Amino acid sequence: QLRLVESGGGLVQPGGSLRLSCAASGFTLDYYAIGWFRQAPGKEREGVSCISSSGGSTNYADSVKGRFTISRDNAKNTVYLQMNSLKPEDTAVYYCAALITTNQTLCARDPRLYRLGFWGQGTQVTVSS
């Protein structure tokens, strides 16, 4: 079965850190660009960050730039999102998605581009004191 599984979410105080993982099973991530997205209640899904299949290209939403870092370990078939200096407004369900591509520099945060790709089930991140 081909799927993505997110983990690492939880409850954290403002200023704290979490590391989310996105692990693929049933296929290799080597040829996939990966995006991290989040959706808060009543809001549209937002592209948080992305990384190209080679890992050489990354991109971040302005709201998380300087606080979040995306990385990938193709040997472990896993992509990570390190989240530091968390704020209450970061509270959301976080999803990862995979987009197959031959362009090793492609990195996209528009969720519509991943509509034919793989999506994980999401992991809840709550930032609250």
KOLNULUM-49610 format. One line per 5 residues: number of its first residue (from 0); their letters; for each residue y, x, z of N, C-alpha, C, O. Coordinates in Angstrom, 2 decimals. Layout:
<atoms>
NUM = a = Y/X/Z/Y/X/Z/Y/X/Z/Y/X/Z | ... $
</atoms>
This chain:
<atoms>
0 = qlrlv = -1.19/0.85/0.00/0.00/0.00/0.00/1.23/0.88/0.00/1.34/1.82/0.78 | 2.17/0.57/-0.89/3.38/1.36/-1.01/4.45/0.78/-0.10/4.79/-0.40/-0.21 | 4.96/1.59/0.80/6.00/1.06/1.67/6.83/2.16/2.30/6.44/3.33/2.32 | 7.98/1.75/2.81/8.86/2.59/3.60/8.90/2.03/5.01/8.94/0.81/5.20 | 8.89/2.91/5.98/8.94/2.48/7.37/10.05/3.23/8.09/10.05/4.45/8.15 $
5 = esggg = 11.01/2.46/8.63/12.09/3.05/9.41/11.68/3.08/10.88/10.93/2.23/11.35 | 12.20/4.07/11.58/11.99/4.16/13.02/13.16/4.91/13.64/13.96/5.53/12.93 | 13.24/4.86/14.96/14.25/5.62/15.67/15.43/4.81/16.17/16.31/5.35/16.84 | 15.46/3.53/15.85/16.55/2.70/16.35/16.41/2.44/17.83/15.41/2.79/18.46 | 17.44/1.81/18.39/17.40/1.49/19.82/18.78/1.18/20.35/19.73/0.99/19.60 $
10 = lvqpg = 18.85/1.15/21.67/20.11/0.89/22.36/20.68/2.22/22.85/19.98/3.01/23.48 | 21.93/2.45/22.55/22.58/3.69/22.94/24.01/3.39/23.37/24.63/2.45/22.86 | 24.53/4.19/24.29/25.91/4.01/24.74/26.89/4.58/23.72/26.53/5.48/22.95 | 28.10/4.08/23.70/29.10/4.66/22.80/29.23/6.17/23.03/29.25/6.64/24.17 | 29.32/6.89/21.93/29.36/8.35/22.01/28.01/9.01/21.93/27.92/10.23/21.81 $
15 = gslrl = 26.96/8.22/22.01/25.62/8.75/21.98/25.12/9.02/20.58/25.84/8.85/19.60 | 23.86/9.45/20.50/23.25/9.83/19.23/21.88/9.18/19.06/21.19/8.87/20.03 | 21.53/8.98/17.81/20.20/8.54/17.44/19.84/9.22/16.13/20.71/9.56/15.33 | 18.54/9.42/15.92/18.07/9.91/14.63/17.10/8.89/14.06/16.04/8.62/14.64 | 17.45/8.35/12.93/16.57/7.41/12.24/15.69/8.17/11.26/16.10/9.16/10.66 $
20 = scaas = 14.47/7.69/11.12/13.53/8.26/10.15/13.12/7.19/9.16/13.02/6.01/9.50 | 12.89/7.61/7.94/12.41/6.73/6.88/11.21/7.42/6.27/11.35/8.39/5.52 | 10.04/6.92/6.58/8.80/7.56/6.13/8.16/6.73/5.02/8.06/5.50/5.12 | 7.72/7.40/3.99/7.05/6.72/2.88/5.55/6.83/3.03/5.02/7.87/3.44 | 4.88/5.77/2.70/3.41/5.81/2.67/2.94/5.21/1.36/3.50/4.23/0.87 $
25 = gftld = 1.90/5.81/0.81/1.35/5.31/-0.45/1.99/5.89/-1.69/1.52/5.65/-2.80 | 3.08/6.64/-1.51/3.71/7.30/-2.65/4.53/8.48/-2.12/4.82/8.57/-0.93 | 4.88/9.38/-3.03/5.67/10.54/-2.65/7.14/10.29/-2.96/7.49/9.69/-3.97 | 8.00/10.78/-2.05/9.44/10.59/-2.22/10.08/11.64/-3.14/11.29/11.60/-3.37 | 9.29/12.55/-3.66/9.85/13.66/-4.42/10.77/13.23/-5.57/11.73/13.92/-5.89 $
30 = yyaig = 10.47/12.09/-6.18/11.23/11.66/-7.35/12.13/10.47/-7.05/12.51/9.72/-7.95 | 12.46/10.31/-5.78/13.26/9.17/-5.36/14.56/9.61/-4.69/14.56/10.48/-3.82 | 15.65/8.99/-5.11/16.87/9.05/-4.32/16.71/8.05/-3.19/16.10/6.99/-3.36 | 17.27/8.37/-2.05/17.13/7.52/-0.87/18.51/7.10/-0.37/19.44/7.90/-0.31 | 18.60/5.85/-0.04/19.83/5.35/0.56/19.56/4.75/1.93/18.51/4.17/2.17 $
35 = wfrqa = 20.53/4.90/2.80/20.51/4.22/4.10/21.58/3.12/4.05/22.71/3.35/3.62 | 21.20/1.95/4.49/22.08/0.80/4.48/22.07/0.15/5.86/21.15/0.36/6.65 | 23.08/-0.64/6.13/23.09/-1.38/7.38/23.69/-2.77/7.17/24.50/-2.99/6.27 | 23.25/-3.66/8.01/23.76/-5.03/7.93/23.94/-5.58/9.33/22.99/-5.70/10.10 | 25.17/-5.91/9.63/25.50/-6.53/10.91/25.50/-8.05/10.72/25.68/-8.52/9.59 $
40 = pgker = 25.32/-8.80/11.79/25.30/-10.27/11.67/26.57/-10.79/11.03/27.68/-10.43/11.43 | 26.40/-11.64/10.02/27.54/-12.24/9.35/28.25/-11.36/8.36/29.28/-11.75/7.80 | 27.72/-10.15/8.14/28.36/-9.22/7.21/27.42/-8.88/6.07/26.20/-9.04/6.17 | 28.00/-8.40/4.98/27.20/-7.97/3.85/26.53/-6.63/4.14/26.97/-5.85/4.98 | 25.45/-6.39/3.41/24.77/-5.11/3.55/25.67/-4.00/3.02/26.25/-4.12/1.94 $
45 = egvsc = 25.78/-2.93/3.79/26.70/-1.84/3.49/25.93/-0.55/3.25/25.00/-0.23/4.00 | 26.31/0.18/2.22/25.70/1.48/1.96/26.30/2.51/2.89/27.51/2.75/2.84 | 25.50/3.12/3.73/25.97/4.08/4.73/25.94/5.51/4.18/26.91/6.26/4.32 | 24.81/5.86/3.57/24.65/7.22/3.09/23.56/7.26/2.04/22.76/6.33/1.94 | 23.54/8.33/1.27/22.48/8.50/0.28/22.22/9.98/0.08/23.05/10.83/0.40 $
50 = isssg = 21.04/10.27/-0.45/20.67/11.65/-0.74/19.86/11.66/-2.03/19.01/10.80/-2.25 | 20.12/12.65/-2.86/19.41/12.74/-4.14/17.99/13.21/-3.92/17.63/13.65/-2.82 | 17.17/13.12/-4.96/15.77/13.50/-4.83/15.62/14.98/-4.51/14.69/15.39/-3.82 | 16.55/15.79/-5.02/16.50/17.22/-4.74/17.06/17.57/-3.37/16.82/18.66/-2.85 | 17.80/16.63/-2.79/18.48/16.90/-1.52/19.81/17.59/-1.69/20.53/17.81/-0.71 $
55 = gstny = 20.16/17.93/-2.93/21.38/18.68/-3.16/22.64/17.84/-3.18/23.74/18.38/-3.06 | 22.50/16.54/-3.34/23.67/15.66/-3.35/23.56/14.63/-2.24/22.52/14.00/-2.06 | 24.64/14.48/-1.51/24.72/13.47/-0.46/26.06/12.76/-0.55/27.01/13.26/-1.16 | 26.11/11.61/0.06/27.34/10.82/0.05/27.36/9.95/1.29/26.32/9.50/1.76 | 28.57/9.71/1.81/28.71/8.93/3.04/29.83/7.91/2.91/30.83/8.14/2.23 $
60 = adsvk = 29.64/6.79/3.57/30.73/5.84/3.70/31.83/6.47/4.55/31.54/7.27/5.45 | 33.06/6.10/4.28/34.18/6.67/5.05/34.02/6.40/6.54/34.43/7.20/7.38 | 33.44/5.26/6.87/33.32/4.85/8.28/32.39/5.75/9.08/32.44/5.74/10.31 | 31.53/6.51/8.40/30.56/7.35/9.12/30.72/8.83/8.80/30.03/9.67/9.39 | 31.60/9.15/7.89/31.78/10.54/7.48/32.16/11.41/8.67/33.05/11.06/9.45 $
65 = grfti = 31.49/12.54/8.80/31.74/13.43/9.92/30.94/13.12/11.16/30.90/13.92/12.10 | 30.29/11.96/11.17/29.47/11.57/12.34/27.99/11.48/11.99/27.13/11.77/12.83 | 27.69/11.06/10.76/26.31/10.88/10.33/25.93/11.99/9.36/26.76/12.48/8.59 | 24.67/12.38/9.40/24.15/13.39/8.47/22.81/12.93/7.94/21.90/12.61/8.71 | 22.69/12.90/6.63/21.42/12.53/5.99/20.71/13.81/5.56/21.34/14.77/5.13 $
70 = srdna = 19.39/13.79/5.67/18.60/14.94/5.24/17.21/14.44/4.84/16.83/13.30/5.12 | 16.48/15.31/4.17/15.14/14.92/3.77/14.19/16.09/3.90/14.58/17.25/3.75 | 12.95/15.77/4.20/11.87/16.75/4.27/10.76/16.22/3.37/9.94/15.41/3.79 | 10.76/16.67/2.14/9.78/16.14/1.18/8.35/16.51/1.58/7.41/15.79/1.24 | 8.19/17.60/2.29/6.84/17.97/2.74/6.29/16.94/3.72/5.08/16.72/3.79 $
75 = kntvy = 7.20/16.32/4.48/6.79/15.28/5.43/6.99/13.89/4.85/6.73/12.88/5.50 | 7.48/13.84/3.59/7.69/12.55/2.93/8.60/11.64/3.75/8.37/10.44/3.87 | 9.65/12.24/4.31/10.51/11.53/5.24/11.97/11.90/5.01/12.30/13.04/4.70 | 12.82/10.90/5.18/14.27/11.10/5.14/14.83/10.71/6.50/14.35/9.77/7.14 | 15.84/11.45/6.93/16.41/11.24/8.26/17.89/10.86/8.15/18.58/11.21/7.19 $
80 = lqmns = 18.34/10.15/9.16/19.77/9.89/9.32/20.12/10.21/10.76/19.81/9.46/11.68 | 20.79/11.35/10.93/21.27/11.74/12.26/22.61/11.08/12.50/23.55/11.26/11.73 | 22.69/10.31/13.57/23.90/9.55/13.87/24.46/10.03/15.20/23.83/9.87/16.25 | 25.64/10.62/15.16/26.31/11.12/16.36/27.59/10.34/16.61/28.07/9.62/15.73 | 28.12/10.48/17.80/29.39/9.82/18.18/29.35/8.35/17.80/30.28/7.84/17.18 $
85 = lkped = 28.30/7.69/18.18/28.12/6.29/17.78/29.16/5.40/18.42/29.61/5.62/19.54 | 29.54/4.38/17.67/30.56/3.42/18.10/29.95/2.02/18.11/28.96/1.77/17.41 | 30.51/1.11/18.87/30.00/-0.26/18.88/29.95/-0.87/17.48/29.06/-1.67/17.18 | 30.89/-0.50/16.62/30.89/-1.06/15.26/29.78/-0.52/14.39/29.61/-0.98/13.26 | 29.02/0.45/14.87/27.83/0.92/14.15/26.62/0.03/14.41/25.58/0.21/13.79 $
90 = tavyy = 26.77/-0.92/15.31/25.66/-1.82/15.61/25.27/-2.63/14.38/26.10/-3.29/13.77 | 23.99/-2.56/14.03/23.48/-3.25/12.83/21.99/-3.00/12.72/21.42/-2.19/13.45 | 21.38/-3.70/11.78/20.03/-3.35/11.36/20.17/-2.33/10.23/20.88/-2.55/9.26 | 19.48/-1.22/10.38/19.56/-0.13/9.40/18.29/-0.14/8.54/17.17/-0.24/9.04 | 18.51/-0.04/7.24/17.42/-0.05/6.27/17.49/1.22/5.42/18.57/1.76/5.17 $
95 = caali = 16.32/1.68/5.00/16.31/2.70/3.96/15.71/2.10/2.71/14.93/1.14/2.76 | 16.08/2.67/1.58/15.57/2.21/0.30/15.38/3.39/-0.63/16.10/4.39/-0.53 | 14.42/3.28/-1.51/14.08/4.37/-2.43/14.27/3.92/-3.87/13.86/2.83/-4.26 | 14.91/4.79/-4.64/15.19/4.52/-6.04/14.59/5.63/-6.88/15.00/6.79/-6.77 | 13.62/5.28/-7.73/13.00/6.31/-8.55/13.98/6.74/-9.64/14.65/5.91/-10.25 $
100 = ttnqt = 14.04/8.04/-9.88/14.98/8.55/-10.86/14.56/9.93/-11.34/13.96/10.71/-10.60 | 14.87/10.20/-12.62/14.62/11.54/-13.15/15.84/12.43/-12.95/15.79/13.64/-13.20 | 16.94/11.84/-12.50/18.18/12.59/-12.26/18.17/13.13/-10.84/18.36/12.38/-9.89 | 17.95/14.42/-10.71/17.79/15.01/-9.39/19.09/15.06/-8.60/19.08/15.39/-7.41 | 20.21/14.73/-9.23/21.49/14.74/-8.52/21.99/13.33/-8.21/23.05/13.16/-7.60 $
105 = lcard = 21.23/12.32/-8.62/21.67/10.94/-8.40/21.66/10.59/-6.92/20.67/10.80/-6.23 | 22.77/10.05/-6.45/22.89/9.59/-5.07/23.75/8.34/-5.12/24.89/8.40/-5.58 | 23.24/7.22/-4.66/23.97/5.95/-4.80/23.92/5.16/-3.51/22.88/5.06/-2.87 | 25.08/4.59/-3.13/25.14/3.75/-1.92/25.26/2.27/-2.23/25.36/1.46/-1.31 | 25.24/1.91/-3.50/25.32/0.49/-3.86/23.94/-0.14/-3.73/23.03/0.23/-4.48 $
110 = prlyr = 23.74/-1.07/-2.81/22.40/-1.64/-2.61/21.86/-2.34/-3.85/20.65/-2.47/-3.99 | 22.74/-2.80/-4.74/22.27/-3.48/-5.93/21.45/-2.56/-6.83/20.57/-3.03/-7.56 | 21.73/-1.26/-6.77/20.98/-0.32/-7.61/19.55/-0.16/-7.12/18.69/0.34/-7.86 | 19.27/-0.58/-5.89/17.95/-0.41/-5.33/17.13/-1.70/-5.40/16.06/-1.79/-4.80 | 17.62/-2.69/-6.13/16.95/-3.99/-6.12/15.54/-3.91/-6.69/14.70/-4.75/-6.35 $
115 = lgfwg = 15.25/-2.95/-7.53/13.91/-2.80/-8.08/13.15/-1.66/-7.39/12.06/-1.28/-7.82 | 13.74/-1.13/-6.32/13.09/-0.05/-5.61/12.34/-0.56/-4.39/12.05/-1.75/-4.27 | 12.03/0.38/-3.49/11.33/0.03/-2.25/12.34/-0.07/-1.11/13.27/0.72/-1.01 | 12.11/-1.06/-0.25/12.94/-1.23/0.94/12.05/-1.23/2.18/10.93/-1.73/2.15 | 12.56/-0.66/3.26/11.88/-0.74/4.53/12.20/-2.06/5.22/12.96/-2.88/4.70 $
120 = qgtqv = 11.60/-2.27/6.39/11.76/-3.52/7.11/12.98/-3.51/8.02/13.40/-4.55/8.52 | 13.55/-2.34/8.23/14.75/-2.24/9.05/14.46/-1.85/10.49/13.38/-2.12/11.02 | 15.44/-1.21/11.10/15.36/-0.86/12.52/16.71/-1.17/13.16/17.76/-0.85/12.61 | 16.66/-1.78/14.33/17.89/-2.23/15.00/18.55/-1.07/15.73/17.90/-0.34/16.47 | 19.84/-0.92/15.52/20.66/0.03/16.27/21.73/-0.77/17.00/22.50/-1.51/16.38 $
125 = tvss = 21.77/-0.62/18.31/22.76/-1.31/19.13/23.53/-0.28/19.94/22.95/0.49/20.70 | 24.83/-0.28/19.78/25.70/0.64/20.51/26.53/-0.18/21.49/27.41/-0.95/21.10 | 26.22/-0.01/22.74/26.88/-0.83/23.76/26.80/-0.14/25.11/25.84/0.58/25.40 | 27.82/-0.37/25.92/27.79/0.16/27.28/27.25/-0.89/28.24/27.15/-0.64/29.44 $
</atoms>
